[in-house]
Amino acid sequence: MARSALAIETQIESPAWRSEWPRARLEVRKFLSQATKFPEISSSRQGSVVVVLTDNERVRALNRQFRGKNRPTNVLSFPDRAAPLGGIALAFETLKAEAAQQNKSFVNHTKHMILHGFLHLLDYDHQTTRETRLMERLEIAILSEMGIPNPYVIETKTRA
């Protein structure tokens, strides 16, 4: 079996990640390795990526540094000299709130955001309707192959 040309490092900066997703380090590597088997991704650049599981304040600082926006966001892709493809930072508090609000599994929502950030590193974007459709279809296909429901179907919580 051929090894993936992608080196994946996971850094856990916030202890909240360890309690919410104890196997994150292993599962992030496995998830991204599986994603690279898709033709749209496997033919893309080779190299390394670092996934940083952190908190809102760290993502806020990165968002300010790289995008000039002084607020946290769920996922942020950014250049990283240590990782030629770049880095992906995820804000625990934002993702936790979004998953609860959208009635999604925290881990599945986080995996979607990791994939979303990874696609940005591979130059996918959502600035136009066409780009958005292309990126969303690819995300849906990859996640579906891994048993994760369509992330764009949001089930709202209702009271009985």
N, C-alpha and C positions, 0 to 999 in steps of 0.2 A: 504494500500500500504506500503510495507516494505521500511524503510529508507536505503539509501546507507551506507555501512560500511566505506565509504571513506569520510573523512573530508577534505574540500577544502578551502584554504584561498588564496585570490588574493591580492597582494600588487602592487600598482601603484606608481612607483618611478619617472617616467618621465611624465611631463604634456602633452607631445605630444600624449600619449596614450589616454588621456581623450578627446582630440579634434578629434582624428581619430576614436576612438571606445568608444563612451560615455557610452555604457551599458556593457563595458568589464567585470566588476566585477560580475554582474549577469549572463552574458552569459558564462563566463568561468566555473562557478560553474555548470550551467545547462548542458553545453557541456560535461564536464568530468563525471558528474552524469549519463548522457545518455550512455556514452562510457562504463561505468562499467557494463552495462546490457548485454554486449556481453560475451558469455561463456568463451572465452579466457582470459578475464579480470576479470570477476566477481569471478572466482575461485582463483584469485591471492591474494596476501597479502592485509590485511586490514590496515587502519591507516589514516594518513593524509599527504597531499601534499600542498606545498605552490607554487603558480605561481607568479613569479615576473616579472612585465611588466616594463622594464627599458630601458637603452640606451646602445650604443656600448661600452662606457667606462667602465660601470659596468660589462658588460658581458666579456669584455677583462680582467678585474681584476679577475673575477671568473674563466675564462678559464686558466689564468696563474696559479692561485692557485690550481685548481683541475686537470688540464691536462698538465700543463707546457708549454702551448702555449700562447704566448703574442700577441694575436689578437682577435678581436671580432668574434663571430659566430652567426648564426641566433637563435639557441636554445641550451641551455646547461642544462643538468640534473646534479644534484650534491647532495651530502649528506647534511642533515640539521638536527641538533639535535632537533630542535623545531618541525620538521615534520618527523615522523618515516619513511615514504616512501622516502622523499627527497624533493628537490626543483627543479623547472623548471624556468630558467631565459630566457627571450626573449629580443633581442636587436631591438628596434624600427627602427632605421635607416637602419639596414641590412634587416629586413623584408619588410620595405617599398620599398626599392630598388629592392629586389627580386620580390615582387609582381608586380611592374611596369614592370620590365624586362621580366617577364614570362606572362604578361597580365592576371594576376589573381586578384581577389578581395583581398584586404588587410586583411579583417576579415577572409575570408576562408583560406587564406595562413597561417595566424596566428593560426587558429584553428588546421590546419594540423600540424604545428610545436609544438603546445601544446600536441597534441596526440602523436607525434613522441617522444617528451621528456618524456611523461608519460610512453610510452612503454619501454623506456630505464630504467626507474625506476623499471619496472616490470621484468627486466632482458632480454628484447628483445634486439637484437643487429643486426648489419649489417657488421660483419667482414668477413663473407664468403658469397658466392653466395647463398647458401641455406638459411642462416639467413636473407639475404637481401630480398629474394623472400617472405619468411614467413612474415617478418615485413611489407613489402610493401602491400602484399595482405590483411593483417589485417587492415592496415590504409585505404586502398581503400574501403574495405567492411564497416567499421565503418563510414567513411565520407559519403559514398554513402547512407547509411541508414539515415543520417542526411541531405540529400539533397545537399551535397558538391561534386562537380565534382572530378573525378580522378585527384589527384594532380601531377601525373607523366606524364600526357599528357600536354605538355607545348605548348601553342600557341604563336608563335612569332608575333610581330607587323610588319605589312608590310605597305609600302606607296602606296597609290592609284594613 
